[in-house]
């Protein structure tokens, strides 16, 4: 899994940015774009769910939390908190199954994810879309480049907040990232992923046409072909 790269190498910055873009980010974008065009949201994109095969190719795994937005409207606060998009955090609801396991009701949740009484009317609940995966991709790339999750409580972004969820909703990670990222294009790419307003956040298709992807991918291919 991709997490092993962090664990074994100590710092992901030993990899050139062109390699990261070509071998990690672009394949993930292609995969997410395919899923999103078919209505599938992964909802748990993180290094542990990104596998690397014997050829060094990336595979996205663990679709246990995925949903099809063509068939259902996602409302649950679900996933791994440090990689959750703000709109998922702020949905703050959870489907709670009854003791018999035959039905469920929607409940608000507190910062720790525990349900709060009474149950809510489903028609009044906010929803989110595939751009929550774009946010998670931005966090993964941020972590790969800076070797720290931007919203972990040890991160300078989180400040004195005791809640990762609050750090995601309230804090801007880009100031720190701009100091460690090796190029302005990379900063802009991650910024487009980590826009808190999902309406303004980039889509996978838009990111695939970003200069960082187009230029770095082309340069990587040219180096491979050179003698």
C-alpha positions in Angstrom: 0.0 0.0 0.0 1.0 3.6 -0.5 1.3 4.0 3.3 4.3 1.7 3.2 6.2 4.2 1.2 5.9 6.7 4.1 6.7 4.0 6.7 9.7 2.5 4.9 11.2 5.6 3.3 10.7 8.1 6.1 10.1 11.0 3.8 8.2 11.0 0.5 10.2 13.9 -0.7 13.0 11.6 -2.0 10.6 11.0 -5.0 10.7 13.7 -7.7 7.5 15.6 -8.1 7.3 14.4 -11.8 7.3 10.8 -10.5 4.6 11.5 -7.9 2.4 13.2 -10.5 2.9 10.5 -13.1 2.8 7.4 -11.0 0.4 8.4 -8.1 -1.7 11.4 -8.8 -2.6 11.0 -12.4 -3.6 7.3 -12.1 -5.7 8.2 -9.0 -7.4 11.1 -11.0 -8.1 8.8 -13.9 -9.6 6.2 -11.5 -11.7 8.8 -9.7 -12.9 10.4 -12.9 -14.1 7.0 -14.2 -15.9 6.3 -10.9 -17.5 9.7 -10.7 -18.8 9.6 -14.3 -20.6 6.4 -13.2 -21.9 7.9 -10.1 -19.6 6.2 -7.6 -18.1 8.1 -4.7 -15.3 6.3 -2.9 -15.6 8.3 0.4 -12.5 6.8 2.1 -9.5 7.9 -0.1 -6.3 7.7 2.0 -2.8 6.2 1.7 -3.9 3.0 3.3 -6.4 2.4 0.6 -4.0 3.1 -2.3 -2.2 -0.1 -3.3 1.0 -0.5 -5.3 1.4 -3.7 -7.4 4.6 -5.5 -8.4 4.9 -3.2 -11.4 4.7 -0.1 -9.3 1.1 0.7 -10.6 -1.5 2.3 -8.4 -4.7 0.5 -7.5 -7.5 2.1 -5.4 -8.9 -0.4 -2.9 -11.6 -0.8 -0.2 -14.9 0.3 -1.6 -16.7 -0.6 1.7 -17.9 3.0 2.2 -18.6 3.8 -1.5 -22.0 4.9 -2.7 -23.7 5.4 -6.0 -25.1 9.0 -6.1 -27.4 7.9 -9.0 -29.2 5.6 -6.6 -28.9 7.4 -3.3 -28.2 10.8 -1.8 -25.1 10.7 0.4 -25.8 12.3 3.8 -23.6 10.3 6.3 -20.6 11.7 8.0 -18.5 8.7 7.0 -14.9 8.0 6.2 -11.5 8.7 7.9 -11.7 12.0 9.6 -8.3 13.4 8.6 -9.2 12.9 4.9 -12.9 14.0 5.1 -14.1 17.0 3.2 -15.6 19.9 5.1 -19.1 19.2 3.7 -18.9 15.6 4.9 -17.8 16.8 8.4 -20.6 19.4 8.4 -23.2 16.9 7.3 -22.9 15.7 10.9 -25.5 12.9 10.5 -25.4 9.2 10.8 -27.7 6.4 9.9 -28.4 4.4 13.2 -29.8 1.0 12.9 -32.3 -0.3 15.5 -31.6 -3.2 17.7 -33.4 -5.6 15.5 -31.3 -4.5 12.5 -34.4 -4.1 10.4 -34.6 -0.3 10.1 -32.6 2.9 10.7 -33.1 6.6 11.4 -30.9 9.6 10.8 -29.3 11.3 13.8 -27.1 14.3 14.3 -23.6 13.4 15.6 -21.2 15.2 17.9 -17.5 15.9 17.2 -16.6 12.3 18.1 -19.2 10.9 15.7 -21.7 9.7 18.4 -25.4 10.0 17.5 -27.5 12.7 19.2 -31.2 12.3 19.9 -33.9 12.8 18.5 -33.9 11.4 14.9 -34.0 13.8 12.0 -36.3 14.2 9.0 -34.3 12.9 6.0 -35.8 15.4 3.6 -34.2 18.3 5.6 -30.7 16.8 5.6 -27.9 18.3 3.4 -26.1 16.1 0.9 -22.7 16.1 -0.8 -21.3 14.9 -4.1 -18.2 13.4 -5.7 -16.0 16.4 -5.0 -15.5 15.0 -1.5 -13.1 12.6 -3.1 -11.2 15.5 -4.7 -10.7 17.0 -1.3 -9.3 13.7 0.0 -6.9 13.5 -3.0 -5.6 16.9 -2.1 -4.9 15.8 1.4 -3.1 12.7 0.2 -0.9 14.8 -2.1 -0.3 17.3 0.6 0.8 14.6 2.9 3.0 13.0 0.2 4.9 16.2 -0.5 5.1 17.6 3.1 5.3 14.3 5.0 2.6 15.5 7.4 -1.2 15.4 7.3 -2.4 19.0 7.2 -5.2 18.4 9.7 -3.5 16.1 12.2 -3.3 17.6 15.7 0.5 17.7 15.4 0.3 19.8 12.2 0.9 23.5 12.4 -2.4 24.0 10.6 -4.4 22.6 13.4 -3.0 25.1 15.9 -4.4 24.7 19.4 -7.6 22.9 18.2 -8.3 19.6 19.9 -10.6 18.5 17.2 -9.4 17.3 13.7 -12.9 18.0 12.4 -12.8 21.7 13.5 -9.3 22.1 12.0 -10.7 20.8 8.6 -13.7 23.2 8.7 -11.9 26.3 10.2 -8.3 26.3 9.1 -6.5 27.0 5.8 -3.6 24.6 5.2 -2.3 26.3 2.1 0.0 28.8 3.9 2.1 26.0 5.3 2.0 24.0 2.1 3.2 27.0 0.0 6.4 27.1 2.2 7.3 23.4 1.5 5.9 22.7 -2.0 8.6 22.8 -4.7 6.6 24.7 -7.3 3.8 27.2 -7.7 1.9 24.8 -10.0 1.8 22.2 -7.3 0.6 24.7 -4.7 -2.2 25.8 -7.1 -3.2 22.2 -7.8 -3.5 21.3 -4.1 -5.3 24.6 -3.5 -7.9 23.7 -6.1 -8.5 20.3 -4.3 -8.7 21.9 -0.9 -11.2 24.7 -1.6 -13.7 24.4 1.3 -16.7 25.3 -0.8 -17.5 22.2 -2.9 -19.2 24.3 -5.5 -15.9 26.1 -6.2 -13.7 23.0 -5.8 -12.2 21.5 -9.0 -13.5 18.4 -10.6 -11.3 15.4 -11.6 -11.7 16.4 -15.2 -10.6 19.9 -14.5 -7.6 18.7 -12.6 -6.6 16.3 -15.3 -6.2 19.3 -17.6 -4.2 21.3 -15.0 -0.7 22.4 -16.2 0.9 20.4 -13.4 -0.6 17.1 -14.8 -0.2 17.9 -18.5 3.3 19.3 -18.2 4.8 16.9 -15.7 3.3 13.8 -17.4 4.7 14.9 -20.8 8.1 15.6 -19.3 8.1 12.2 -17.5 7.4 10.4 -20.8 10.1 12.3 -22.6 12.7 11.3 -20.0 11.7 7.7 -20.2 12.2 7.7 -24.0 15.5 9.6 -23.9 18.7 7.4 -24.3 
